[in-house]
Amino acid sequence: MKQTYLFANWKMYLDYQESIQLVKKLNELEFNQEKIKMVVCPGDLAIKDISEQLSDKINLGAQSGYWVDKGGYTGEISMQMYRDIGCKYVLIGHSERRHQFNESDEDVRKKMEAALATGLTPILCVGETLAQREKGLTVEIVNIQLKKALQKLPIEPDRELIIAYEPVWAIGTGHSCTVRDAEVEHKKIDAIVRAVVKNDPVILYGGSVRSENVLDYISSPEINGVLVGGASTKIDSWKEIVNKCQKG
Ligand code: PGA
C-alpha cells in the first residue's frame, strides 16, 4: 500500500488558543496510519502543549530550528530543544525562511547537519521564484539548493530523508503547479538526491494544495505526499484532504 505523507504547516496563522482547539479536533480524525503518515508543524508558542496532547497517530514537526544546541542566540530554538519536547521532523529552508528572513543555502546546510545529528528527520524545502522560472532557471536553482544542502552530508542510505518541492510562486497564492510540471521536477530531484547522498528520498509537493486538487497530486507515482499551509489550518479543509487521501 502506498503511504501518503500529509504535512500540515500552520506557519504563524494560529494563536495559542486556536492551535490547541485545532489539535483537539485533529485527534478526533479517523484515518488509516498505513495509508497516511500525518505530521503537524505548529507554531512555537503552543508546540510543547501540543506535544503532550497530540494523539499517537499524529507526528510532530518544528517549522524551523537553530543549529547550535544552547547559547546566546536571541529568538532562536535549537533542534535539540525541539527533539526533547517530542518533535520527530523539522522543516528546513522553507521559502518563507529563505526569502523573508534571508536564510542562505549555508544556513540551510548547517540546519541539515544539526537536524541529522540530533535525530530529527529534515524536510528540505526547495523551489524557484516566478522570475527564476520565467527565465528557465528552475532546474538550476533546485539543483544548487539540493547540492549545497546535501553534498557530503553524513546521512545513511536507509535514513528517512524528505524533500519538499515548493515553487515559491505557488505558495499561498492559489496558483498551484500542474501535476505534470511537479512530476518533472520530482523526477529530477529524485535523481540528484540518489546521486549525491545515495538515499531514496520521500518527495512532497507543496504550494496551494487544497481538498480540490490533493488527489491529483497524490495519485501520481512521483509524488509521495503534500506539504499544506493555509488549508491545514482549518479543520474542515484538512478533514476533506485527509478523507480524500484515505479513499484515493
Ligand atoms: P500553502 O503553503 O499551502 O498555503 O500554499 C504551503 C507551504 O508553504 O508549505
Residues whose N, C-alpha, C, O or C-beta is under 5 A from the ligand:
A	BS01	PGA	N9 A170 I171 G172 T173 G206 G207 S208 V209 L227 V228 G229 G230 A231
